[in-house]
């Protein structure tokens, strides 16, 4: 085989490199020119070829060296299986709502509102002011900034009827998001191995928090007006549970809002059983055709542990929430939070407080109500036209989601795959059930990006359902 001068030098040097130790220094360019009777340009071309192949590396002012080749060896973590043993409670897989998808996809799966529904101007200004203040450099109290505690207490207190004692700021514990609050509440008030009653279907994050806390979840069926109170009382009686988790306003995933009568009935059951109601008011700022009425506003004896989040309505980057609890329950929750995170970032607390106390906040909420209504109605209309197989039992009066029952026998995994292949991302309903699903459901978020694509997304869902039945 004929070689040009450069190829000949490369071939010879490869043999030399193969026999040399990693890090060995190659002869100088002058020596190589003399050895191979070649020009400096030819030698440099050969060295460049070897460098491109990853065999040598040049160190300016020092010389050229054989690159230290590191052989990739698969890591062996088998020892960890013995060290960790089996988990006390298997954790559910990550929710499909947390997936990041391509920008051009039609997304109905997300659990967060689109950026255009957030008070961006208020948030940016609040963060800038907070960064210039003392909160940027000081440590806040473990229970939260007093001013923010007061705001949460006053908001709930404004809804408290005459004759009921409103909460005090000292009843408030500020949290780094409501998810961490759920974990602390379940751990502090129920405890590992103990029963926890939970609406079914329910928020997947609460199911995850319960698994993490090691509590034993007992499902209680819940419908458009709330849970079956007879079933709730029976579950308390049979299990000895002292904790019931629920979302009375715009529940995730169903969008249900309890009737006034059902709220009173549930509170009566909880009181009669000497138990706690964990009221998750995650969608307090997302009313559309009704206003949220927290059950906590009607309780002053400590039976209701009230969870209020600002994360979805202010900004996903400002993870600030609060739990309002009275008596020893509050102290147990605070102790658990202190062990977990000590305190919540003062910078984020200051920014959150700034946003919700600006005059523009209420203006934003009024505008948000109309935007959510338009999006909700567009998606409902689109589904009824293009995917009538997806039955919507109740058009929600608030919140971010539609909950649709699919025909019996629907293969949810196949449906989600088919929809995704066509550019539509949906969330199958199975992950919202604490136990076995009561049927095939899908949760569709109408607060996501590009509402103009809702009709096309509904058409693709309808076509995928038709194929699924075949």
N, C-alpha and C positions, 0 to 999 in steps of 0.2 A: 504494500500500500504506500502511495506517495504522500508525503506530508509537506506543507510549506514550512518555513523555518519556525514560525510561531507555534504551529501545531506540534512540531517535533520537540520543541522545548517544553511544552505543556505535558506531553506524554512522558518525557524523561523525569520532569519534576514531580509528576504524580507518583511515580515509582519511589522517588526519594522521600516524598511526604509520607507514603504508606509505611515506610520503614522507620521514619523519624518519630520521636516522642512528641506529644502535644506540647506546644509552646516552643519547639525548637526553632532556632533562627536560621533562615535561609541565607545562602551566600549573597553577598552584595551584588548590585546590578553590574558593577564593573567586573566582578569575578565571573558572573554568568555570561557577559559579553565575550570575555576571553575564552571561557570554556566551550561555548557553543559557536564561536566565530560568527556572531550575529551582531546586528546593529543595536544600539540602545533602544530604538523605537520598537524593534521586534521583541526584545526582551520585556519591555514594559507592556506590550500587547499580551504576551503570554501570562505575565503576572496578573493583569487585569482579568483575564479569563479565569484563572485559578481563584481569584478573589470573588468573582461573580458566582462561582460554583461553591463558595463557602469553605474552601480548603485552606486558605491563608488569610491573614489580616495584616494590614500595614499600620505601623505606629510611627507617625511623622517624627523625624529626627532620631529615631531609634533603630528601625529596620523593619523587615518583613518576617512574620513568624507563622508557624503551623498553627492553625486554629485548634483550640482545645475542643474536641468533639465530645458532647455530652450525650450519652446514650439514654434515650427516654425509657424509663422503667416504670411499669404500672405500680401505682401506690397500693399498699396492702393495709386496709383499715379493718381487717378481720378481728383484730384484738379488741376493737371498740364494741363489737357485738357482745363479747363476754363482759366487758366493763360496764356497759349500759344496761344489760339485761333487757327484758321485755318492758315496753312502756306500760305504766299503770292504766292508762286509758288511750286507746288508739285515737289519734286526731284526724278529723275529716280533712280531705284534700283542700288545697286552696280553691276559693270560689272562682267560678268563671267570670264573675263581675269585676275581678281585679286584673283581668287580662288587658294587655296593651295590644292594639290591633292597628292595621294599616290605616292611614288617614283617609283613603278613598273608600273604606268599608262603610256600609250602613250599619251603625252600631245601636242595637237595642239592649245590650247586655250590661252596660256600665251602671255602677251604683251611685255615680256622682253627676251633678248637673254640668252642662256645657259651660265653658268659660264665659260665653256671652250672657249667661244668666247670673253671673257673680258681680258684686259691687266693686269692680276692678279699681276705679278711681279712688274710692274710699279706702280700699285695702292698701294701695300703694302709698297714699298720703299718710295713713296711720303707721305703716312700717317705717317710713322716713322720720316721722315725729318720735316714734318709740326709740329709734336708733340714736336720736340726739338726747334722749332723756336718761334719767338715772336707772331705768329698768334695764338698759343695755349692759350695765356693769354690776348690778346689785342682785343679791339672792332674795327672792320673795319668801314669805312665810310658807310653811308646809301646806296649809289649807288653802292658800291662794292670796292674791292681792286683796286687801280689804275693800277697795273700791269695786272690784269685779265681783266679790262675794255679795256686796250690797246690791249690785245691779241684778244678779240672778234672783236674789231674795225678793227684790221689789217687783220684778216681772211677774213672779208667781203670786206675790202678795196682792197685786192689782186685780187678780182674778178670783181672789178669796172672798166668799160672800160674808155678809155681816153675821156675827155670832161664831165665826171660825177664826181662830188665832192664826195670823199670817206667819210665815217663817221668818226667822231672824238671820242676819248675815252670818252669824256664827254656826248656823245649821248647814252652811254651804261648804263643800270641798271641791275645789277646782281640779280638773283632770286633764291629762294630755290626750284628749279624745275620749269618746264614750266607750270605745272598745275596751280600753284599760279599766274603765269604770265597771263594766260588766264583770270582768275577771275578778276584780276586788270584791264586788258585792257578792258574787257567788261563793268566793272563797271565805269571806268574812262572815256571811250570814247563813250560809248553808253548810259548807265544809265538805271535805272529800268523803265520798261514799254515801252522802246524804241525798234524799230525793229533792228534786226541783221541778215544780209544775211549770209547763210552758205551753203557750198557745201553739196550735198546729193547724196550718203552717205558720212558720215564724222566721225571724231574721236569721240568716245563716251565721252571722257573726256571733249571735247569742248562743247558737248551737256549738260553735267552735269554742267560745269562752267557757261554756259548761263542761266541754270535754277536757279543756286545759285545767279547769279547777277540780276535775275528778268527781263532779256531782253526777247523780243518776237522774237523767231527764225523764219526766213522765208527761207524755203529750195530753193536752186537753183540746178537744175539737173546738174550732172557732169559725164563725160564719160572718156574713156581711154586717150584722149588728153586734158582734162580739162573741165571747165564749158561751157555751151552754152552762148556765150557772148550776144546774143540777149535777152535771158531770164534774164541774169544778169542786162542788161540795163533796161529792163522792170520792174524788181523787185525794182531797185533803184528808178525808176520813180513813181511806184505805191505806194510804202511804205514810201518814204521819208527817207529811211535808209542812214546812213553815214558810215557804217562799214560792211565789207565783210570778213569773216573768210575762209581761204583756205589752202591747203597743196599742193603746186605746184610740190614738189619733193617726189615721192614714198609715195603717200597718204596712210594713214591708214583709211580704211581697204583695198582699192582696189589695191594699189601699183602703181597707175597711175602717170605718169610724164608728165606735160604739154609740149606741143610742143613749140618751140621758137616763132612761129607765135601767138599761143594762149596767151603766156605770154605778148607779146606786146599789143594784143587786150584787154586783161583784164586791163592792166595798163592804156591804153587809156580811157577805160570806167570809171575807178576809178577817173582819173584826170578830165574827163569831168563832172563828177557828184560832184566834190569837196568832195570826200569821202576818206576813209582809207581802205587799204587792210591789214588785219592781216595775215602775211605770217608765217605759222608754219613750220619751217625747222627741224622737229624732227629727220628725218632720214639722216641728212647731211653726217654722217660718214658711211652710209650703201649702197653706190653705188656699183653696181655689173658690169653691162655692159655699164653704162653711168656715168657721173658725175653730181652732183647737180648744178643747175644754179639758184641762188636766184634772184627773181625779185627785191629784195631790192638793188641789185648791180647796177640796172639801174635807180634808183630813188634817187634824192638828194633834192626833194622839200617837203619831209615829208609825202607823201601819203602812203608809205609802212611802217608798223610797223612790224619789223622782230624779230621773236622768234627763238632762237637757244639753244638747250639743249645738255648737256653732260651726262645726267643721264644714258641713255641706252647704250651708247658706252663706257663710262669709268667704271661706277659701279652704280648699283641701290642704294648703300649706300652713294654715293657722289651726292646728289641731288643739282646740280648746273646748272643753265641755265642763259640766258641773253635776254633782250629785247633791241633792238636798235630802238630808235624813236627820231625824231627831232622836235624842237620847243616846243610849249606849251603842245603838246600831251605827250612828255617825262616827263614834270613836273607833269602833272596830274597822270600819271602812278606811278611815284616815290612817290608822296604824298599818293596814295592809298597803295602802298607797305609799306611805313613807318608806316602807321596806322595799318597795318596787322601784320607785323613782325619786324619792325624797321631796321633790317639788317640781312644779311646772315652770318652764321658761318664762321669766318675767317679761322678756321682750315680746313674746307671743301673747301673753295676758294683756299687756299694755296696748298692743295693736288691736286685739279683739275688743277690748273695752272702748277704745277710740272709735272703731267702726260703728258699734251698736249705739253709741251715744251721740253720733252726728245727726243733725236734722235730715241729712240725705238718706239715712238708713230706712226710715219709714217710707220715704218717697220710693226708694228702691223696692221695698217689699210690696208696695201697691202695684208697681209696674210688673214685678215678678208674678204676681197673682194672675194678671191678664195674659202674660206670655205663657205661663204654664197651662192656662185654660185653652188657649189657641192650639198649643201643641197636643194636649190631651185629646181635644175634639178632633183634630186632624188625624191622629193615629186611630182613634175609635172608628171614625168614618171610613178610613182606608181599609181597616181590617174587616169591617162589615161588608164592604164592597168586594174586596179582593180575596179575603180569607174567612168566609163565613163559617168555616169548620171550627175556627177558634172562637169559642163561646165566651163572651164577656158577661159574667153574671151581674156585675155591678160597676158602673162608671164611678171612679173614686171622686170624692169631694175635695181631695187634696193629695199631697205627696208627689211622687215622681214616677209611679209605676202602674201598668195595667197587668192584671192577672187573668189569664185566659185558660179555660179548660179545653183540652184537645179531645178528639174522638177516642173512644176506648180502643186499645190495641195499637195506638201510635207508638212507633219506635223513636223515643226521644233522641237517642244517640245518633241514629241515622238522620233524623230531621235536622239536628244542629249541624251535622257534617254537610248535608245537602245545601242548607242555607249558607253556610260559610263558603262552600265552593262557588256559590253564586254571588258572594260579596256581602252577605247579610249575617251579622253576628247576633245570636240570641242566647238567652240563658234558660236552660231547661229547669223545670220546677222542682226536681227531685231534691236539690240541696237545701230547700227551705222546709223540709219536713224533719222533725226530730226523730221520727221512727220511719216505718215504711210509708211511701207516698200514697195518698188517697186516690190517685189517678194521674194521668198524664197532664201536666200543666206547663205553661211557659210564662215567664215574667218578662215584660217588655217595658223598657224605660223610655218615656217620652220627653225627657229633659236632655237627651244627648245631642250630638252635633247634627247639623244639616237636616232640619225638619222638612225641608223641601223634598227630601228623598223618602219620606214616610210612605207615600203611595206606592212607590216602586218596591220598597222593602216589604210592604204588606202583600204585594202581588207575588213576590218571590216566595214568601212564607206560604201563601195559598197554593202555589204550584208545587212546592215541596211537600205539603200535606197531601195533595192529590196523589203524588207519586208514592208517598209513604203508605197509602191505603192499598196500593196495587200489589 
